[in-house]
């Protein structure tokens, strides 16, 4: 069965410009902070990891079924997520490459026709299984150490990259639809607090907001778009 691409060319162009602008953000931050950062001693490479909640509790979906545009909502149970990364600490600025994974079970689905005289009419739908998201992100952080010993350090972070969706098929109006299961544009923002146990080990807690979107960029299969609630994670940094 063939489904139509649901995204228009001008939206794709706007998306590309937004992506390039966000891609330059870590470089812009680093350049802005260079004067201050160069006075700090470089602390070198570190390995980091965290684990905690995954709060992608809902997503919008769109697809074409039997020649008619349909849309609806998918609801998910709260799940778990983790992230591993390798970074470099410049002093007040950190740059990091990370890989993350989250898993949320599908809770429910709604569907309705989205065009013509029947627009808004609900149709029978069903879904089961889970949503798995794998992400590779480039992250940048600004640290704000407190006190003479600088044991406590609040920090801000942001990351951009790709998110790979893996979600089970859904059934709408008696027809089974395949999901995109493809790499999409993803991003995240972080607010956290770290504590230095010693020169080699930090522990931290952080809140993470993350999002992804394709809503038609998947082409002939149903697309998803979602923003997470705040994810809460605890983790460590091991310095070399």
N, C-alpha and C positions, 0 to 999 in steps of 0.2 A: 504494500500500500504506500502511496506517495502522499506526502504532506507538504504544503507550501511553506516557503520561507516567510516568516512573519515580521521581519524588520526591514525598514525602508532604507534607501541609500543615503539620504541626508542624515539619518540617525547614526548610521555606521560611520559617516565622515566625522560627525561631531564626537562620537565615541573615540575615534582614533586620535583626534586632536587633544581630547581630555587625557587619554592614556599617555601621550608623549609629554604633556605638561607635567603630569604626576611623576613620570619616570625621571624627570630632571630635578625633582624636589630634593632627594638626598644630596645631590651635588650642590644645589643652591644653598642648602643648610650648611654643608661643610665649608663652602666658600665664605659664607657670612660669618661663621664662627672661627675661621682660621686664625685670626689675630689673637683670639683668646686661647684657642686650643694649643697653639705652638709654644705657649709659655708653660704648659703642663708637661710632665714627664709621661712618655708613652708607656702604657702598661702591657702592650703586646696582645698576642692571641689568647682567645678563651673559648671554651666549650660550654654551651648552655642547654638547658632542658627544662620543660615545665609540663604539668599535667593538671587537669581540672575539668570544668564543665564545658559542654557544648550546647549552646542555647539557640540553635536554628530551629525555632518552634513553629515557623510557618513559611510558606513560599507561594508566590503566584505562578501559575502555569498558563501557557497558551498553545493551541494546536489547531489544525484543520481536520475535521472529522466529517466524512461523507460530503465533502464540498462546502461545508459551513465552518466558519470560525467559531471556536469554542474557547472558553477561559474558565478559570476557577482557582481554588485555593487548596493547598496541601498543608496539613497540620502534622507536626512531629512531636514526639515525646522528648523531654530533656535527655541529653546524652553526655558522652565524655569526649575529651579531646586532649591531644598532647602536641608538643613541638620540640624539635631538636635543632640546634644551630651552631655555626662556627663564626666567630666574630673577631674584630680587632678593636681594642680600646685605645683611643687617642688621648684620653684624659677626661675631657668634658663631653666628648662626642664619641659614640660607638657606631660602627657599621657591621652588619651581620647578614649572613645568608642562612635561611632557615627552611626546614621541611616540617610540615604539620599535618595532622590527621584528625578527623572527627567523625563520629557515628551517631545518628539519630534514627530511631524507629519511626516509620510512618504510622500516624494515629488515625487520620481521616482525610477524606477528599470531598470537595464540592465541585460541580460543573454546571455550566449554563451556556446557551447559544449566545454568540457575541456579534451577530449581524442580522440584517433583514427584519422582517415583520415579527419574527420569533425571538428577537434579541431580548435577553433577560430570562428566557424560559429555562427552568432547571431541567436537567436530564440525569438519567441514572448513571452512576459512576462508582467505581470501587478501586481500591489500592491497598497493597500490603508490602511488607519488606522493610527496607531501610534506605537512608540517604548517607552515603559516605563521601566525604570531601577531603581530598589531598591537596596541599598547597605548597608551592615553592615561592618564597618571598625574599625580596631585598629590603632589609629594615635599617632605619636610622634612629638613633637615640640621643637625647640630650640629658645629661646627668646634672643634678643640683645638690652636691654633697653638703651636709650640715655639720657644723662644729669643727673644732681643731683636729680631732682624730678622724673625722669624716667616715664614721661608722655607718650612719644612716644616709641614704641617698635616694630622694625622690627622683623620678625620671619620667620623661615623655617619649613616646616612640610612635613611628608610623612605618608601614611597609606596603609595597606594591609588588605584584607578580602574577602568577597563574594559579588557578584553582581547578582541579580535576573532579568533576562530579560523577558519581556512580550511584544511580538510583534505579529501583525496579520499575517495570512497566506499570502503566495504569490502564484501566478499562473505562471508556466513555461511550455512552449510547451503544453498548454492545460491541464496540471495536477496541482492540488492544493497541495501545500506543507505546512505541519505544521512546526511551528518554535519550537525551543528547549524549550523555556519558563522554564528555569531551572537555578539553582544557579551555577555561574561560578567564577573563580578566577578574582578579580578586584584589582586595586591599584590606588593611586593618589599621587600627589606631590603639595605642596602649597608654595606660597611666599606672605607674607602679611605685613600689618602695622596696629598696634592697638594703640588706644589712651585711656588713663585712665581718665574717667570722675570723679571718686572718688574711694575710696577703694573697693567699691562693684560692680562697673559697668565699663566695657570696651566696646568700640565700635571698629570695625575694617573693613577693606576692604582687599580682597585677590584675587589672581589669582590661579586657580586650573586646573591642567592637570590631566586627568583621562583616564583609559583604561580598556577594558575587552577583553577576547578572549575565544571562544570555537572551531570555525572552524572545526567541525567534532566531537568534544568531546561530542556533543549532541547525538551522536549515529545515530538512524534511522530517524532523522529529520534534516532539514537544519540548518547549524550552522552559527554563525556570529562572526566577529572580528572587533574591531574598536578602534581608538584612538580619543580622543576629541581634539578640538581646546582649547584655554584657556577660561575657564569659569570665569566670574567676579561676585563676591558675596560681599554683605555687611551684617554685622552681629553684634552680641553682646556676651558678656560673663558676666554672673551674678554670683558673688562669694558669697559663704555661710560663 
